[in-house]
Amino acid sequence: MNRFLQLFLHYGLVAAILVWAATVALMAYHLKESPWRWAFVLMSLAGLGTVGVIFWIRKYVNNTAKTQQPVGKAQ
């Protein structure tokens, strides 16, 4: 159960954003000749971009923490 909670805390937001982006993409797919179709496509792509930014921030924070860890041990 502890592993599930850890995965949920790490990837729950990403999963929610992906589900939202997929839902919006399906709505865009079914709006054949609506002027809102491309707005929904852009919102779906923005959701995927948000996931990319979340992973980039996570990688940046982890790398920063690793580089600062030896400095903390030396003091």
PyMOL commands that set and color helices and strands:
alter all, ss='L'
color gray80, all
select helices_A, chain A and resi 2-30+37-74
alter helices_A, ss='H'
color red, helices_A
deselect
rebuild
show_as cartoon
